[in-house]
């Protein structure tokens, strides 16, 4: 079965970037993302979408931290000893 989707430019760019950075075929990556999303319960799916959108919005507004800061925060919060 073949379906054609018109993705918003931002989403298409993210999909292309992820496919390129992971060396995956863009079609297979899109199928994997759809499969994962559709396998979630309705509430989990919509909560995940909200979280993703908040993260994208924060990133666009320059509100993000470095990987090192995130790891330090998780180490402190959960008593871990992760390294970047």
Secondary structure, DSSP 4 states (H G I P E B T S, - for coil): --------HHHHHHHHHHHHHHT--HHHHHHHHHHHHHHS-HHHHHHHHHHHHHHHHHHHTT----HHHHHHHHHHHHT-----
